[in-house]
Amino acid sequence: MTLHASEIKVGLGHRAVVVENLTRTQIVQYAGASGDYNPLHTDEVFATQVAGYPSVFAHGMLTMGMTGKMLTDYLGDGRLTQFGGRFTSQVWPGDTLSATATVTAIRKDNGVSAADFDVVTQNQNGVTVFQGTASARLD
């Protein structure tokens, strides 16, 4: 799918579930892919008994990566020109995350149509776990 400038307007939002029932296996797989084996993400005993958390929790960049996939699925491959944000709450095993991209501006960037978005990812309880912005080229 490729989003066209004629298909969007300021205020339009797109929402998608990015993960259902996040598993510990998915978190460990991300640790392997990223090389980030921080025991807060991979070692239940360390996370609970040493660090005092209720469980291991997902890497922030795993949440951002899943949110980024929602954006590229919506906008089309190779269209995303900027994406950033901050992690606002932990993501736990068992969480289901939904991400929303809302158009905040439509503009021309060196003669090319572009759009800016506010991006929010929330868990099944409505808690925001990631908040950011993105920009993309449009046809």
HELIX and SHEET records of a PDB file:
HELIX    1   1 ALA A    5  GLU A    7  5                                   3    
HELIX    2   2 ARG A   24  SER A   34  1                                  11    
HELIX    3   3 PRO A   39  THR A   42  1                                   4    
HELIX    4   4 GLU A   44  VAL A   45  1                                   2    
HELIX    5   5 PHE A   46  VAL A   50  3                                   5    
HELIX    6   6 GLY A   60  LEU A   75  1                                  16    
SHEET    1   A 5 GLY A  13  VAL A  19  0                                        
SHEET    2   A 5 LEU A  97  ASP A 109 -1                                        
SHEET    3   A 5 VAL A 112  GLN A 122 -1                                        
SHEET    4   A 5 THR A 128  ARG A 137 -1                                        
SHEET    5   A 5 LEU A  80  PHE A  87 -1                                        
END                                                                             
